[in-house]
Amino acid sequence: MTKTIALSRLSNPVKRKDLEGVIQFFQDRQVRVLVSPVLEQDVDGKTRASILNDWFSQDVDAVFDVSGGDLSIETLEYIDLDQYQKSHTLFFGYSDLTPILNVLGKIRKTILFQIRHQTRMEQCLEFLEHGSQDLFWDSKAYVGGNIRCFLKLAGTPYFPVLAGKDIFLESYSGDLYRIRSYIQQFEWMPGFSQIRSLTFGEFTMLKEDRRWLKEWARRQNFPVKLTEEVGHGRFSKALWIKG
């Protein structure tokens, strides 16, 4: 049976020419590809969300959000969660899509993964067609994603319960001082001291300052792991998100 995927844009505008390789890859393998008609347009969050809702109503097999930046939070109140629950659609996104991943993840597991700059296209196709787990870094599901974007949910009704959860955090931008401030904010969040575990993914701008994460980890009373296999890199693996 022919698979149908859709390329959405809930965050900042994206140039279609940057996606031609992704589109061609799937089309060459007899996958039907739908593309958001507002990839490059500066339209409001309601309009962007309505396109996603329409794909949920069509029961599209998988939606890959190919955007990033700052604006996904504008769409959150307009996403039809009831329609998503009725569908079987898998939702993929990363970075600024972290709020969406966690909110949809309360209904059904979502996937932290970005195909726009990826080298794991074959593994992604194998997952869609045969359920292969080679795409994933771990089999269990996490709460979190991009640390800056996850904190956009703080103080809203959408922020997930942290106590008893496995947390995953990564970042592209942010020097050591900024990351330290984000982590301090997490330490003050309700339930953070009762989490089951924390995994730090790739923090692209930390480089040698990554040692600070290791020192911080040694002071905690819950397990802390570090991996550079999940993050913004082209070779990043996928991660299950369950809000």
ZALUMLUM-912947 format. One record per residue (C-alpha): chain; residue in one letter; residue number from 1; x, y, z. Coordinates in nm, 2 decimals, decimal comma. Layout:
<atoms>
<atom c="A" r="A" k="NUM" x="X" y="Y" z="Z"/>
...
</atoms>
This chain:
<atoms>
<atom c="A" r="M" k="1" x="0,00" y="0,00" z="0,00"/>
<atom c="A" r="T" k="2" x="0,14" y="0,34" z="-0,10"/>
<atom c="A" r="K" k="3" x="0,25" y="0,56" z="0,19"/>
<atom c="A" r="T" k="4" x="0,16" y="0,92" z="0,21"/>
<atom c="A" r="I" k="5" x="0,38" y="1,17" z="0,40"/>
<atom c="A" r="A" k="6" x="0,34" y="1,55" z="0,44"/>
<atom c="A" r="L" k="7" x="0,61" y="1,82" z="0,49"/>
<atom c="A" r="S" k="8" x="0,47" y="2,08" z="0,73"/>
<atom c="A" r="R" k="9" x="0,59" y="2,42" z="0,84"/>
<atom c="A" r="L" k="10" x="0,47" y="2,53" z="1,18"/>
<atom c="A" r="S" k="11" x="0,77" y="2,74" z="1,27"/>
<atom c="A" r="N" k="12" x="0,97" y="2,99" z="1,06"/>
<atom c="A" r="P" k="13" x="0,94" y="3,01" z="0,68"/>
<atom c="A" r="V" k="14" x="1,14" y="2,75" z="0,47"/>
<atom c="A" r="K" k="15" x="1,25" y="2,77" z="0,11"/>
<atom c="A" r="R" k="16" x="1,11" y="2,49" z="-0,10"/>
<atom c="A" r="K" k="17" x="1,43" y="2,46" z="-0,30"/>
<atom c="A" r="D" k="18" x="1,60" y="2,34" z="0,02"/>
<atom c="A" r="L" k="19" x="1,36" y="2,05" z="0,03"/>
<atom c="A" r="E" k="20" x="1,38" y="1,92" z="-0,32"/>
<atom c="A" r="G" k="21" x="1,63" y="1,64" z="-0,22"/>
<atom c="A" r="V" k="22" x="1,39" y="1,51" z="0,05"/>
<atom c="A" r="I" k="23" x="1,09" y="1,53" z="-0,19"/>
<atom c="A" r="Q" k="24" x="1,27" y="1,35" z="-0,47"/>
<atom c="A" r="F" k="25" x="1,40" y="1,08" z="-0,23"/>
<atom c="A" r="F" k="26" x="1,05" y="0,98" z="-0,13"/>
<atom c="A" r="Q" k="27" x="0,89" y="1,02" z="-0,47"/>
<atom c="A" r="D" k="28" x="1,16" y="0,80" z="-0,62"/>
<atom c="A" r="R" k="29" x="1,05" y="0,53" z="-0,38"/>
<atom c="A" r="Q" k="30" x="0,68" y="0,56" z="-0,47"/>
<atom c="A" r="V" k="31" x="0,59" y="0,75" z="-0,15"/>
<atom c="A" r="R" k="32" x="0,32" y="1,02" z="-0,21"/>
<atom c="A" r="V" k="33" x="0,45" y="1,36" z="-0,08"/>
<atom c="A" r="L" k="34" x="0,23" y="1,65" z="0,02"/>
<atom c="A" r="V" k="35" x="0,39" y="1,99" z="0,08"/>
<atom c="A" r="S" k="36" x="0,26" y="2,28" z="0,29"/>
<atom c="A" r="P" k="37" x="0,15" y="2,56" z="0,05"/>
<atom c="A" r="V" k="38" x="0,27" y="2,82" z="0,30"/>
<atom c="A" r="L" k="39" x="0,63" y="2,70" z="0,33"/>
<atom c="A" r="E" k="40" x="0,78" y="3,04" z="0,24"/>
<atom c="A" r="Q" k="41" x="0,49" y="3,27" z="0,34"/>
<atom c="A" r="D" k="42" x="0,47" y="3,47" z="0,66"/>
<atom c="A" r="V" k="43" x="0,12" y="3,36" z="0,76"/>
<atom c="A" r="D" k="44" x="-0,04" y="3,34" z="1,10"/>
<atom c="A" r="G" k="45" x="-0,03" y="3,04" z="1,33"/>
<atom c="A" r="K" k="46" x="-0,40" y="2,96" z="1,27"/>
<atom c="A" r="T" k="47" x="-0,34" y="2,92" z="0,90"/>
<atom c="A" r="R" k="48" x="-0,03" y="2,70" z="0,95"/>
<atom c="A" r="A" k="49" x="-0,22" y="2,48" z="1,20"/>
<atom c="A" r="S" k="50" x="-0,52" y="2,44" z="0,97"/>
<atom c="A" r="I" k="51" x="-0,30" y="2,27" z="0,71"/>
<atom c="A" r="L" k="52" x="-0,18" y="2,03" z="0,97"/>
<atom c="A" r="N" k="53" x="-0,54" y="1,96" z="1,09"/>
<atom c="A" r="D" k="54" x="-0,64" y="1,89" z="0,73"/>
<atom c="A" r="W" k="55" x="-0,37" y="1,63" z="0,70"/>
<atom c="A" r="F" k="56" x="-0,48" y="1,47" z="1,03"/>
<atom c="A" r="S" k="57" x="-0,83" y="1,44" z="0,88"/>
<atom c="A" r="Q" k="58" x="-0,69" y="1,27" z="0,58"/>
<atom c="A" r="D" k="59" x="-0,51" y="1,02" z="0,80"/>
<atom c="A" r="V" k="60" x="-0,17" y="1,09" z="0,64"/>
<atom c="A" r="D" k="61" x="0,08" y="0,83" z="0,75"/>
<atom c="A" r="A" k="62" x="0,35" y="1,07" z="0,86"/>
<atom c="A" r="V" k="63" x="0,39" y="1,44" z="0,89"/>
<atom c="A" r="F" k="64" x="0,75" y="1,57" z="0,90"/>
<atom c="A" r="D" k="65" x="0,78" y="1,93" z="1,01"/>
<atom c="A" r="V" k="66" x="1,08" y="2,08" z="0,82"/>
<atom c="A" r="S" k="67" x="1,09" y="2,41" z="0,99"/>
<atom c="A" r="G" k="68" x="1,27" y="2,55" z="1,29"/>
<atom c="A" r="G" k="69" x="1,33" y="2,88" z="1,46"/>
<atom c="A" r="D" k="70" x="1,08" y="3,05" z="1,69"/>
<atom c="A" r="L" k="71" x="0,72" y="3,05" z="1,57"/>
<atom c="A" r="S" k="72" x="0,57" y="2,70" z="1,64"/>
<atom c="A" r="I" k="73" x="0,42" y="2,82" z="1,97"/>
<atom c="A" r="E" k="74" x="0,18" y="3,04" z="1,76"/>
<atom c="A" r="T" k="75" x="0,01" y="2,73" z="1,62"/>
<atom c="A" r="L" k="76" x="-0,04" y="2,53" z="1,94"/>
<atom c="A" r="E" k="77" x="-0,39" y="2,66" z="2,04"/>
<atom c="A" r="Y" k="78" x="-0,52" y="2,60" z="1,69"/>
<atom c="A" r="I" k="79" x="-0,41" y="2,23" z="1,65"/>
<atom c="A" r="D" k="80" x="-0,71" y="2,00" z="1,65"/>
<atom c="A" r="L" k="81" x="-0,61" y="1,75" z="1,92"/>
<atom c="A" r="D" k="82" x="-0,93" y="1,55" z="1,88"/>
<atom c="A" r="Q" k="83" x="-0,87" y="1,51" z="1,51"/>
<atom c="A" r="Y" k="84" x="-0,51" y="1,40" z="1,58"/>
<atom c="A" r="Q" k="85" x="-0,64" y="1,14" z="1,83"/>
<atom c="A" r="K" k="86" x="-0,87" y="1,00" z="1,57"/>
<atom c="A" r="S" k="87" x="-0,59" y="0,97" z="1,31"/>
<atom c="A" r="H" k="88" x="-0,30" y="0,73" z="1,30"/>
<atom c="A" r="T" k="89" x="-0,06" y="1,00" z="1,18"/>
<atom c="A" r="L" k="90" x="0,30" y="0,99" z="1,31"/>
<atom c="A" r="F" k="91" x="0,43" y="1,34" z="1,38"/>
<atom c="A" r="F" k="92" x="0,81" y="1,41" z="1,33"/>
<atom c="A" r="G" k="93" x="0,98" y="1,74" z="1,42"/>
<atom c="A" r="Y" k="94" x="1,28" y="1,88" z="1,61"/>
<atom c="A" r="S" k="95" x="1,42" y="2,20" z="1,76"/>
<atom c="A" r="D" k="96" x="1,14" y="2,47" z="1,77"/>
<atom c="A" r="L" k="97" x="0,88" y="2,19" z="1,72"/>
<atom c="A" r="T" k="98" x="0,96" y="2,06" z="2,07"/>
<atom c="A" r="P" k="99" x="0,64" y="2,22" z="2,22"/>
<atom c="A" r="I" k="100" x="0,43" y="2,05" z="1,95"/>
<atom c="A" r="L" k="101" x="0,60" y="1,72" z="2,00"/>
<atom c="A" r="N" k="102" x="0,53" y="1,71" z="2,37"/>
<atom c="A" r="V" k="103" x="0,17" y="1,83" z="2,35"/>
<atom c="A" r="L" k="104" x="0,08" y="1,57" z="2,07"/>
<atom c="A" r="G" k="105" x="0,29" y="1,32" z="2,26"/>
<atom c="A" r="K" k="106" x="0,03" y="1,32" z="2,54"/>
<atom c="A" r="I" k="107" x="-0,20" y="1,16" z="2,29"/>
<atom c="A" r="R" k="108" x="0,03" y="0,94" z="2,10"/>
<atom c="A" r="K" k="109" x="0,41" y="0,91" z="2,08"/>
<atom c="A" r="T" k="110" x="0,58" y="1,16" z="1,85"/>
<atom c="A" r="I" k="111" x="0,93" y="1,15" z="1,70"/>
<atom c="A" r="L" k="112" x="1,22" y="1,39" z="1,76"/>
<atom c="A" r="F" k="113" x="1,38" y="1,39" z="1,41"/>
<atom c="A" r="Q" k="114" x="1,45" y="1,62" z="1,13"/>
<atom c="A" r="I" k="115" x="1,48" y="1,50" z="0,77"/>
<atom c="A" r="R" k="116" x="1,57" y="1,83" z="0,61"/>
<atom c="A" r="H" k="117" x="1,94" y="1,80" z="0,66"/>
<atom c="A" r="Q" k="118" x="1,95" y="1,43" z="0,72"/>
<atom c="A" r="T" k="119" x="2,17" y="1,14" z="0,62"/>
<atom c="A" r="R" k="120" x="1,94" y="0,87" z="0,77"/>
<atom c="A" r="M" k="121" x="1,67" y="0,88" z="0,49"/>
<atom c="A" r="E" k="122" x="1,69" y="0,51" z="0,42"/>
<atom c="A" r="Q" k="123" x="1,65" y="0,42" z="0,79"/>
<atom c="A" r="C" k="124" x="1,35" y="0,66" z="0,80"/>
<atom c="A" r="L" k="125" x="1,19" y="0,49" z="0,51"/>
<atom c="A" r="E" k="126" x="1,25" y="0,14" z="0,66"/>
<atom c="A" r="F" k="127" x="1,08" y="0,26" z="0,97"/>
<atom c="A" r="L" k="128" x="0,77" y="0,39" z="0,78"/>
<atom c="A" r="E" k="129" x="0,74" y="0,08" z="0,57"/>
<atom c="A" r="H" k="130" x="0,85" y="-0,20" z="0,80"/>
<atom c="A" r="G" k="131" x="0,87" y="-0,06" z="1,15"/>
<atom c="A" r="S" k="132" x="1,24" y="-0,10" z="1,17"/>
<atom c="A" r="Q" k="133" x="1,39" y="0,07" z="1,48"/>
<atom c="A" r="D" k="134" x="1,73" y="0,13" z="1,34"/>
<atom c="A" r="L" k="135" x="1,64" y="0,50" z="1,31"/>
<atom c="A" r="F" k="136" x="1,62" y="0,54" z="1,69"/>
<atom c="A" r="W" k="137" x="1,88" y="0,60" z="1,96"/>
<atom c="A" r="D" k="138" x="1,67" y="0,43" z="2,23"/>
<atom c="A" r="S" k="139" x="1,35" y="0,23" z="2,24"/>
<atom c="A" r="K" k="140" x="1,19" y="0,42" z="2,54"/>
<atom c="A" r="A" k="141" x="1,01" y="0,75" z="2,52"/>
<atom c="A" r="Y" k="142" x="1,12" y="1,08" z="2,67"/>
<atom c="A" r="V" k="143" x="0,98" y="1,41" z="2,77"/>
<atom c="A" r="G" k="144" x="1,16" y="1,72" z="2,63"/>
<atom c="A" r="G" k="145" x="1,37" y="1,79" z="2,32"/>
<atom c="A" r="N" k="146" x="1,53" y="2,12" z="2,26"/>
<atom c="A" r="I" k="147" x="1,60" y="2,29" z="2,59"/>
<atom c="A" r="R" k="148" x="1,52" y="2,65" z="2,49"/>
<atom c="A" r="C" k="149" x="1,20" y="2,55" z="2,31"/>
<atom c="A" r="F" k="150" x="1,08" y="2,31" z="2,57"/>
<atom c="A" r="L" k="151" x="1,09" y="2,60" z="2,82"/>
<atom c="A" r="K" k="152" x="0,84" y="2,79" z="2,61"/>
<atom c="A" r="L" k="153" x="0,57" y="2,56" z="2,76"/>
<atom c="A" r="A" k="154" x="0,67" y="2,66" z="3,12"/>
<atom c="A" r="G" k="155" x="0,38" y="2,83" z="3,30"/>
<atom c="A" r="T" k="156" x="0,13" y="2,71" z="3,04"/>
<atom c="A" r="P" k="157" x="-0,14" y="2,44" z="3,07"/>
<atom c="A" r="Y" k="158" x="0,07" y="2,24" z="2,82"/>
<atom c="A" r="F" k="159" x="0,38" y="2,18" z="3,02"/>
<atom c="A" r="P" k="160" x="0,41" y="1,81" z="3,10"/>
<atom c="A" r="V" k="161" x="0,44" y="1,65" z="3,45"/>
<atom c="A" r="L" k="162" x="0,81" y="1,59" z="3,51"/>
<atom c="A" r="A" k="163" x="0,80" y="1,37" z="3,81"/>
<atom c="A" r="G" k="164" x="0,87" y="1,01" z="3,73"/>
<atom c="A" r="K" k="165" x="0,96" y="1,08" z="3,37"/>
<atom c="A" r="D" k="166" x="1,28" y="1,02" z="3,16"/>
<atom c="A" r="I" k="167" x="1,39" y="1,37" z="3,03"/>
<atom c="A" r="F" k="168" x="1,59" y="1,44" z="2,72"/>
<atom c="A" r="L" k="169" x="1,75" y="1,79" z="2,65"/>
<atom c="A" r="E" k="170" x="1,96" y="1,91" z="2,36"/>
<atom c="A" r="S" k="171" x="2,05" y="2,25" z="2,21"/>
<atom c="A" r="Y" k="172" x="2,20" y="2,40" z="1,89"/>
<atom c="A" r="S" k="173" x="2,25" y="2,76" z="2,00"/>
<atom c="A" r="G" k="174" x="2,36" y="2,88" z="2,34"/>
<atom c="A" r="D" k="175" x="2,70" y="2,92" z="2,50"/>
<atom c="A" r="L" k="176" x="2,78" y="2,78" z="2,84"/>
<atom c="A" r="Y" k="177" x="2,63" y="3,07" z="3,03"/>
<atom c="A" r="R" k="178" x="2,30" y="3,04" z="2,85"/>
<atom c="A" r="I" k="179" x="2,28" y="2,66" z="2,89"/>
<atom c="A" r="R" k="180" x="2,36" y="2,70" z="3,26"/>
<atom c="A" r="S" k="181" x="2,07" y="2,94" z="3,30"/>
<atom c="A" r="Y" k="182" x="1,83" y="2,70" z="3,12"/>
<atom c="A" r="I" k="183" x="1,93" y="2,42" z="3,35"/>
<atom c="A" r="Q" k="184" x="1,89" y="2,64" z="3,66"/>
<atom c="A" r="Q" k="185" x="1,54" y="2,71" z="3,55"/>
<atom c="A" r="F" k="186" x="1,47" y="2,34" z="3,51"/>
<atom c="A" r="E" k="187" x="1,60" y="2,28" z="3,86"/>
<atom c="A" r="W" k="188" x="1,32" y="2,51" z="3,99"/>
<atom c="A" r="M" k="189" x="1,05" y="2,34" z="3,79"/>
<atom c="A" r="P" k="190" x="0,79" y="2,14" z="3,99"/>
<atom c="A" r="G" k="191" x="0,87" y="1,77" z="3,98"/>
<atom c="A" r="F" k="192" x="1,23" y="1,81" z="3,84"/>
<atom c="A" r="S" k="193" x="1,39" y="1,66" z="4,15"/>
<atom c="A" r="Q" k="194" x="1,17" y="1,35" z="4,12"/>
<atom c="A" r="I" k="195" x="1,24" y="1,27" z="3,75"/>
<atom c="A" r="R" k="196" x="1,34" y="0,91" z="3,67"/>
<atom c="A" r="S" k="197" x="1,64" y="1,01" z="3,45"/>
<atom c="A" r="L" k="198" x="1,79" y="1,29" z="3,24"/>
<atom c="A" r="T" k="199" x="1,98" y="1,25" z="2,92"/>
<atom c="A" r="F" k="200" x="2,18" y="1,54" z="2,76"/>
<atom c="A" r="G" k="201" x="2,20" y="1,51" z="2,38"/>
<atom c="A" r="E" k="202" x="2,42" y="1,72" z="2,16"/>
<atom c="A" r="F" k="203" x="2,49" y="2,08" z="2,27"/>
<atom c="A" r="T" k="204" x="2,64" y="2,21" z="1,94"/>
<atom c="A" r="M" k="205" x="2,79" y="2,53" z="2,07"/>
<atom c="A" r="L" k="206" x="2,93" y="2,40" z="2,40"/>
<atom c="A" r="K" k="207" x="3,23" y="2,21" z="2,25"/>
<atom c="A" r="E" k="208" x="3,49" y="2,18" z="2,52"/>
<atom c="A" r="D" k="209" x="3,25" y="2,34" z="2,77"/>
<atom c="A" r="R" k="210" x="3,06" y="2,01" z="2,76"/>
<atom c="A" r="R" k="211" x="3,26" y="1,90" z="3,06"/>
<atom c="A" r="W" k="212" x="3,04" y="2,14" z="3,27"/>
<atom c="A" r="L" k="213" x="2,74" y="1,91" z="3,19"/>
<atom c="A" r="K" k="214" x="2,94" y="1,61" z="3,32"/>
<atom c="A" r="E" k="215" x="3,03" y="1,79" z="3,64"/>
<atom c="A" r="W" k="216" x="2,67" y="1,90" z="3,69"/>
<atom c="A" r="A" k="217" x="2,55" y="1,54" z="3,63"/>
<atom c="A" r="R" k="218" x="2,78" y="1,40" z="3,91"/>
<atom c="A" r="R" k="219" x="2,60" y="1,62" z="4,17"/>
<atom c="A" r="Q" k="220" x="2,25" y="1,49" z="4,09"/>
<atom c="A" r="N" k="221" x="2,05" y="1,22" z="4,28"/>
<atom c="A" r="F" k="222" x="1,91" y="1,07" z="3,96"/>
<atom c="A" r="P" k="223" x="2,08" y="0,90" z="3,67"/>
<atom c="A" r="V" k="224" x="2,22" y="1,14" z="3,41"/>
<atom c="A" r="K" k="225" x="2,35" y="1,02" z="3,07"/>
<atom c="A" r="L" k="226" x="2,53" y="1,21" z="2,79"/>
<atom c="A" r="T" k="227" x="2,51" y="1,13" z="2,42"/>
<atom c="A" r="E" k="228" x="2,60" y="1,32" z="2,10"/>
<atom c="A" r="E" k="229" x="2,40" y="1,08" z="1,88"/>
<atom c="A" r="V" k="230" x="2,08" y="1,29" z="1,91"/>
<atom c="A" r="G" k="231" x="2,07" y="1,66" z="1,84"/>
<atom c="A" r="H" k="232" x="2,09" y="1,90" z="1,54"/>
<atom c="A" r="G" k="233" x="2,37" y="1,71" z="1,36"/>
<atom c="A" r="R" k="234" x="2,32" y="1,56" z="1,01"/>
<atom c="A" r="F" k="235" x="2,38" y="1,21" z="1,15"/>
<atom c="A" r="S" k="236" x="2,14" y="1,25" z="1,45"/>
<atom c="A" r="K" k="237" x="1,93" y="0,95" z="1,54"/>
<atom c="A" r="A" k="238" x="1,56" y="0,98" z="1,63"/>
<atom c="A" r="L" k="239" x="1,40" y="0,97" z="1,97"/>
<atom c="A" r="W" k="240" x="1,05" y="0,89" z="2,09"/>
<atom c="A" r="I" k="241" x="0,87" y="1,17" z="2,27"/>
<atom c="A" r="K" k="242" x="0,57" y="1,10" z="2,50"/>
<atom c="A" r="G" k="243" x="0,44" y="1,41" z="2,68"/>
</atoms>
